[in-house]
Amino acid sequence: MAAGEYLWQPSAGPTVFAPFKADTDYLAHDKQWMLNLRVTDLDELLAKLRAAGIEITTKAEWDSPETGRFARIHDPDGNPIELWEPPA
């Protein structure tokens, strides 16, 4: 893959299309893709999702000052949707 081949640079930051390896442990083995959405104010969004009854997964090891904060929800078919708040 050439540098930047799967990269689109909108004003808010890069959009990347990057497949995971078939043997990744980042996704459930029965899932083939994950959508990762950049968000602002992750805490506010998570409060709204919880109020709507949506199950949310967070893990302290997903978050770091260098990469930001993450949470995961799932679509009705069980595909993961990762919510990412970049570092300030």
TAMO-V949630 format. One record per backbone hydrogen bond with DSSP energy under -0.5 kcal/mol. CO is the residue of the C=O (numbers start at 1). NH is the residue of the N-H. E is the energy in kcal/mol with one decimal. If there is no record, write none. Layout:
co->(CO	CO)
nh->(NH	NH)
e->(E	E)
This chain:
co->(2	4	6	8	8	10	13	15	16	21	28	35	35	37	41	42	43	44	45	46	47	48	49	50	57	59	59	60	64	68	69	71	72	73	75	79	80	81	82	82	83	84	84	85)
nh->(5	7	17	10	15	13	10	8	18	24	31	37	82	84	45	46	47	48	49	50	51	52	54	53	72	62	63	63	68	64	85	83	57	81	78	75	35	73	37	84	71	39	86	69)
e->(-2.4	-1.5	-2.3	-0.8	-3.6	-1.5	-0.9	-2.7	-0.7	-1.9	-2.0	-0.5	-3.2	-3.1	-2.0	-2.9	-2.0	-1.9	-2.5	-2.7	-2.2	-1.3	-2.6	-1.8	-2.6	-1.7	-0.6	-1.2	-2.9	-2.3	-2.7	-3.4	-2.7	-3.0	-2.5	-2.5	-1.6	-2.6	-3.3	-0.5	-1.8	-3.0	-0.7	-2.5)
